[in-house]
Amino acid sequence: MTESGNEETPPSRYHFLGRLRPRLRPHRGKLVWAVILIVVGTLIGLAFPLIVRELLDAAFEAGDRTMLNQIALFLAVLFLILAGVNFGQSYLTASVSERIVARLRKDVFGHLMSQPPGFFARRRVGELSSRLASDAGLIQGILRFGIPELVRQGLFLVGAIIILITVAHPRLTLITMVAIPPTVLAGWLLGRRVRRISTGIQDRLADAVSRADQVFTQITTVQSFIREGLEAERFATEVDATRDEGLRRAVARAFLTGTVTFTAFGAIALVLWEGGRLVLEGALTPGTLVAFLFYAFLIAGSVTSLAGFWGNFQEASGAARRIFGILDERVELREPDDPEPLPTPFRGRIRYDGVRFRYGPDLPEVLHGIDFEVAPGETVALVGASGAGKSTLAALLPRFYDVEGGAVEVDGVDVRRLRLAELRARIGLVPQEPMLFAGTVRENLLYGNLDATEEEMVRAAKAAHAHDFIVELPRGYDEKIGERGITLSAGQRQRMAIARVMLKAPTILILDEASSALDAESERLVQDALDRLMEGRTTLVIAHRLSTILRADRILVLDQGEIAARGRHMDLLDASELYARLYRRQFDDAMASSGRSGSEGAGASSEDPSSGSMDRSPSTRGSTPSSSQA
Ligand code: ADP
């Protein structure tokens, strides 16, 4: 249950290069070629000023026309080669970085998919998505441009300095070198500041976007409370803050550019001045001075780009830390090392044996020793006040969470001993408010069984009373439904969800009954569909309907994480005061709402999920429920 402490991550440098190294290894061949091309490109770049010197001296000093032509031609050929080299290197690094980042994205997604629901409950889902998008993008940027540039400019700098010292004039070289330390220092200091501001901006923006996300999905809540203005203001505050931060960053950046420009060009001015004097004295040829200037410019360029690299590197290393942080999160549910095979034939017997559970190490225990069995084909209803632990209890069966004590068994095998996929393939889930994916009706139904034939799909849809409304849609099974199936009513969505589970054909069913009442006709269709679904399957149902508990083989009355009573309806009415009370409330509601006939569609967004529900908690109603009808 515990999160692996991703606060205590090792230093970023370790993370970035250390963690990427194994991912770079498969691309060794391409990387070696890329480095070779970079070296060749750098050598050409380094030779360029020397060739220019020859050219100029041929023109000015020797006045040799043929030599001038030859050198110019040579230069043209050299640039052609350089173009080819750059093309090859650019392609190679792009190819490697694209592949590495694609692999990384797939790995992160796959890792996230294997985390249990609790993992997502504890995190902002938008943040996880941005790991996949922007953080991976930052890493790609540094691999594609940052690191090749670092190698190129680093090599160039070293090479240029060596050439200047050996070939040209030592004192001029010294003047040029003087400009380097302040440039690097300014780049480093200001770069750090830019980066810090950038992180702040990103965080603020993430907050604003996350809020926007929530507002969009809950737009009816916002509009019904007429809080558009408040939300706009809130958003504006965040956006304004990022704008101000952005401006601060711009100032820091401008400062950085200004400082670097000044030191670099100041050095060039000095070189010109001193060099000019040396030419006048005849100690230097004009060609050498020009070549020198070229080097000075190129050195200034590479120092600037190296200074800028630091910030990008830090940014990418932060991104890498976050991404590898996700990959380092332990998968909270371990697959067994040597899983037991599922018993065949699988009967669907369920046993909870002294099950204890808590949602986290610091959270209170939610289930305190739950014991019960469900025989194959039986239906057991869970009832209890809201928060009693019904959903938690049900979630342990498909192993969305692991028990803290005791065991959950199917057909006599501890669920922790089974392969997750095998276990879950046998369990069908109909949630309270089924969500459908954006896509066609067909895609949503086949989610239950990708191999189902068209005929099987239609049969399931018919059995779930979904076929009739589906064929009435303009494009029938090919109709696209909205991101959350918003074009379908609550009842229709439920029937779709039932058909989807029918296609899956599980041995065990977990039903979480909708607690908001549909209109009578829709209710009847859903109920009938559920009855067909439950036929011959072991069913654990979180019951909100009177009809369900009346027909259940057994009822478990849950009270604050314990089974307070168990039995059939009539017996429980006498034996359990708690049950009698829950039942009376339900019955009152049933009587009260029997005249009501809300539309199916309205049920979709009922603001009162507990209406008509068994699990209304005592505190939400008067403390003296009427018992006259019971
Ligand atoms: P029921 O389904 O009977 O309404 P639940 O199983 O949802 O009850 O909740 C039982 C208890 O567990 C409640 O106190 C609830 O607050 C707590 N709980 C439920 N889900 C979580 C979760 N993801 N993290 C922490 N506590 C939870």
Residues whose N, C-alpha, C, O or C-beta is under 5 A from the ligand:
A	BS01	ADP	A121 Y359 V366 A385 S386 G387 A388 G389 K390 S391 T392 L393
